[in-house]
Amino acid sequence: MKTESRPAAVAPASGEQSTIDPVALLQGLVFASKLARMYPPGHPIVEQKLKELDDSIGGYLKSNPVLKIDIVHGIVQLDGLPFDRGATSALHDLLDLGINSVHFQRGFQPDELKKLVDLLRELMQDGQGGVPIEKRLVERDVRHVSLRRLVPLDTRWPSRRWPDRPTGPLDPDYADSLRLAQSTFDKVAAAGTLEVVAVRELMDLLISKVASSSVAIAQILAIKEYENLTYCHSVNVAVLALLLGKQLRLGEELIAALVEAGLLHDIGKTRIARDVVLKPGALDVRERKLIEGHAMLGAEILVGTRGLHPLTPMIALEHHRTIKGGGYPDLRDMNGVPHVLSQLVSVIDIYEALTGARSYREPMLPEQACLVLARLAGESLNPSLVKSFINAVTFFPPGSFVRTTHGELGIVIRTTPGDVMHPVVALIDEGLKRITREVDTSERDASGLYVRHIAETVTPAACGLNIASILPAA
């Protein structure tokens, strides 16, 4: 197996997605380690297995900055999401070593894989011997891999405290919609009844004003560095549902039904204790059942509320159901496939939740959330709706603060039809005060190669940038 450095990763071409089976990858690592015990270094059988693993890991890291595989309560998770394959006996070899978390970072090289497999061989053969695994990795100059033992979070442990709502200047209509949503949800939590008049007022505000504001849309699609509370999440889902409805060219009546359903899909959480909804860590079995009950509770609230669209209770009930009949609640006595509008809200709900902050994790970048949707397409989510949604919001939505491969900082101001990875960017001066010029990152040179790519999405707060003050000029 060659040990030369892998070329620097670049963003995949438009429409190209990377996928990986985390269970198969962990099995492959264990199997390669066992082969290394059976055959001498450089043996073709060992080299072939190493090459397969390197191709899989390297391919994934071309379009993702990190590959995170964790085993939590016996369930394999890929980048924080459960993967629908049970742990096998091969994984117990890792668990027996106290390893239930394997992370690879971009920059990972083939020679690091060889050293990793050799370390696992040693550990399975001789045990840890009192030397921490992380120290052994450092001693072998393995810098882009971590092997750890996860400890379930305890709510008494310190966790990051995010603001309860968006901070800084907001689009005025978006700010009004958040205030109205908070008031409406608080009244449901206190009195148990939903005021349809307030729902209609909020829908009118979202449809007539918020959805037509480029600043509001940018603030909804941007990285959310605040605790994504239910009312904030619901407003954002409703606006994104409106955008997707227009992308699919739905009629006005159906779009209105979709916005209403997006706004109220999580209303059942108002009947669940706040400390459970906002728990900063892993839920226990009882708490998980309480949270999963929000779909049924929401349907009950909405069925008992006059004046709502007939589909709204059904969508609240089904938005955590998968296209294959899985998820919750268990509705095996009914048709296993959710209504198409429920499937649509499911796509938006996952994206919006991933890009929002929680006390136990950082918000996910929009492009990473799109890749998660792509992995779930066909298994949990409707592939056609995922494709339409990604085309609507794109990997780098307007308002995203990005860095190009030329080192330039800028704000995405519009997308390029047919090339979601190469938007038009308004470059910002070094003082982050004004826009200097626009560049189209889909531009190619005489040889047909792109002149520049988007290298990464950057958090505006980390640079002291207020996008809202610049976007209107863009």
CORFEN-V478823 format. One record per backbone hydrogen bond with DSSP energy under -0.5 kcal/mol. NH is the residue of the N-H (numbers start at 1). CO is the residue of the C=O. Records with the same first field share a line. If there is no record, write none. Layout:
# CORFEN-V478823
NH=CO, CO
This chain:
# CORFEN-V478823
16=13
22=20
25=21
26=22
27=23
28=24
29=25
30=26
31=27
32=28
33=29
34=30
35=31
36=32
37=33
38=34
39=35
43=40
47=43
48=44
49=45
50=46
51=47
52=48
53=49
54=50
55=51
56=52
57=53
58=54
59=55
60=56
61=57
62=58, 59
63=60
64=60
67=104
68=66
69=67, 102
70=77
71=100
72=70, 75
73=71
75=72
77=70
78=81
79=68, 77
81=78
83=76
85=83
87=74
91=88
92=88, 89
93=89, 90
94=90, 91
95=91
96=92
97=93, 94
98=95
99=94
100=98, 148
101=148
102=69
103=146
104=67
105=144
106=65
108=105
112=109
113=109
114=110
115=111
116=112
117=113
118=114
119=115
120=116
121=117
122=118
123=119
124=120
125=121
126=122
127=122, 123
131=128
132=130
136=132
137=133
138=134
139=135
140=136
141=138
142=137
143=141
146=103
148=101
150=148
157=154
160=359
162=160
163=225
175=171
176=172
177=173
178=174
179=175
180=176
181=177
182=178
183=179
184=180
185=181
186=182
187=183
188=184
189=185
190=186
191=187
192=187, 188
196=194
199=195
200=196
201=197
202=198
203=199
204=200
205=201
206=202
207=203
208=204
209=205
210=205
211=206
212=209
213=210
214=212
217=213
218=214
219=215
220=216
221=217
222=218
224=355
225=223
226=224
227=163
228=357
229=227
233=229
234=230
235=231
236=232
237=233
238=234
239=235
240=236
241=237
242=238
243=239
244=240
245=241
246=242
247=243
248=244
249=246
250=245
255=251
256=252
257=253
258=254
259=255
260=256
261=257
262=258
263=259
264=260
265=261
267=264
269=266
270=267
271=268
272=269
276=273
277=273
278=274
279=276
281=279
288=284
289=285
290=286
291=287
292=288
293=289
294=291
295=292
297=293
298=294
299=295
300=296
301=297
302=298
303=299
304=300
305=302
306=304
308=305
312=309
313=309
314=310
315=311
316=312
317=313
318=314
319=315
321=318
322=326
323=380
325=322
328=320
331=329
334=331
338=336
342=339
343=339
344=340
345=341
346=342
347=343
348=344
349=345
350=346
351=347
352=348
353=349
354=350
355=351
356=353
357=224, 226
358=361
361=358
364=354
369=365
370=366
371=367
372=368
373=369
374=370
375=371
376=372
377=373
378=381
379=376
380=376
381=376
383=381
386=382
387=383
388=384
389=385
390=386
391=387
392=388
393=389
394=390
396=420
399=412
400=397
402=400, 410
403=456
404=408
405=453
407=404
410=402
411=426
412=400
413=424
414=424
417=415
419=416
422=419
424=414
425=439
426=411
427=425, 437
428=409
429=434
432=429
436=427
437=427
439=425
441=423, 439
443=440
445=449
448=445
451=443
454=421
455=403, 453
456=403
458=401
460=458
462=459
463=459, 460
464=460, 461
465=460
467=465
469=466
470=466, 467
471=467
472=468
473=470
474=470, 471
